[in-house]
Amino acid sequence: MVTPGALRVLFLLLLLLWASGMENSEILEQPRNVCLGLINEGNYESFYLENTAGCFTKCRQSGNEPCDLKNLQRYWLKYEFHLVENQMGIVNTSFLKAVVQSVSTNISEDLFFSLTPSQVPRPVTEEEHEPPDRVRLPRSLFESLQDSSSVVRLAITLLDIGPGNLFKGPELNLEDSSSVLNNRVVGLSLGNISVSRLAEPLEITFSHQRPPSNMTFSCVFWDVTKGSTGDWSSTGCSTELSAKRTVCRCDHLTFFALLLRPILDRATVQALIRISQAGCGASMIFLAFTVVLYAALRFYRQRFKSEDAPKVHVALSISLFLLNLAFFINVGHGRERSDATCWARGAIFHYFLLCTFTWMGLEAFHLYLLVIKVFNTYFGHYFLKLSLVGWGLPALIVIGTGSANSYGHYAIRDKKNMATLELCWFREKTAVSALYVTVHGYFLITCLFSAVVLGLVAWKIFTLSTATAGKEQGPNWKGVLTVLGLSSLVGVTWWLAILTPLGRSTIYVFALFNSLQGVFIFCWFAVLYFPSRTAVSSSSGTARIDQVHTTSQE
């Protein structure tokens, strides 16, 4: 018979077992969050794949779901190794399409596979025009593996990474409107065989609609060594853009994607502003030195007062100085609330921009008279007439443009229509035609004229030096330096603007060199009018180009 004391002991033991069971269940349930990337690690059966794929949606920047992006991304990166090592054939789910195929390392031609998002990758021929999305694996890739194996297993995967943060990387999480095209990642792997630095790159073709005018495509791969969780990188990849398809060429195997990103996102705009402000500040200092140097030369050299060439240089220096000053005021003060004040700032900035273009064109015209035409080039009140054109023509254009109420608030916008830079310039949308005619068109006219003149001058310099040198061969460094000096006067640094549609790197090059034009002008002015004693004889030809026939009759 059970005594009451024994019952109490039994009840106490049951109570302790129940409490310990609850504690253990809490311990077991605590790490059951799949998106921490630990529960399903190494498990790639259908259930686990579906379970882990749910994190593509759950792991959002604003979500409450705790996620370990590094573990989850590693899970999917290792999946290709699992496919190859376990000799899987075809995987076809709503979020994943994959195929594993044995390939001989002694193949006679390149391999092509389709990458249609809704279908499992399949072999296609080079002649097939459809599907447009495809990958080309060069024959040389497999030939380089002949010493280690006669047959290799190739895994090709199409992974839909969804709208969450997985495989987005720090750069795409800065809300700069960048995105992975169609949230689609292409994986290529040979299992444990590492493939890098291919002599002939592989090609992946992505089809797409025409991107917005302020967006561009960039070919990238997932670099696990970049940052704490990995990030997209373009190292070893090149991008060939066209209207409705982009070809990516890369020298290794991994996960690839096509990024849609703003040409000028907020970070790029701020970097360009800092570069331009630093360069323009340096230019303003040296342009001021140029004007002071000219004033000193007029005081100490009486003959210098009658020469027109330095007057043209100084007029260009003054217009460029005032343009840089207007740039600082326009960009530094941000959005102007007063419409009238913004109208005035836009008009002033436009005026000095046109003055700079005009004086660079007049530099080319003056150069044409000195070097090309040479004879019958006398003009009464020559510099006065140049000044009327250099300062008066832009004034007439600005008055006409302003009378049409073309100046106002202007913003550079990203894909989400958010302003990345606001300034006073031409009114958005309503003054587009005025912008193209009075700025782009005006610039192209002066650019073409200056390019023709500079080309003729360079041809004359080098042909003349060749004729005078006789049989002596070697680089004509004096002629090269002369052409470079003249290039700063006619605005060659501005011509780089034509190359900016090629990509972000050319925009940085344009911003850097163009903002330093004032420095280049000062260097040319100083070398031209202060040659060293040892270089007087060698630079006499250079000075002659700028000094012959420059006397005004005023």
Salt bridges, closest charged atoms under 4 A:
ASP110 OD2 - ARG136 NH1 2.76
ASP133 OD2 - ARG184 NH2 2.95
GLU143 OE2 - ARG139 NE 3.20
GLU171 OE2 - LYS226 NZ 3.76
GLU171 OE1 - ARG261 NH2 2.92
GLU200 OE2 - ARG136 NH1 3.24
GLU203 OE2 - ARG136 NH2 3.51
GLU203 OE2 - ARG249 NE 2.97
GLU240 OE1 - ARG249 NH1 2.61
ASP251 OD1 - HIS252 ND1 2.67
ASP265 OD2 - ARG504 NH1 3.45
GLU336 OE1 - ARG345 NH1 2.96
ASP339 OD1 - HIS409 NE2 3.40
GLU363 OE2 - HIS313 ND1 2.83
GLU422 OE2 - ARG335 NH1 3.12
GLU428 OE1 - ARG413 NE 3.24
ASP546 OD2 - HIS313 NE2 2.84
GLU554 OE2 - LYS311 NZ 3.27
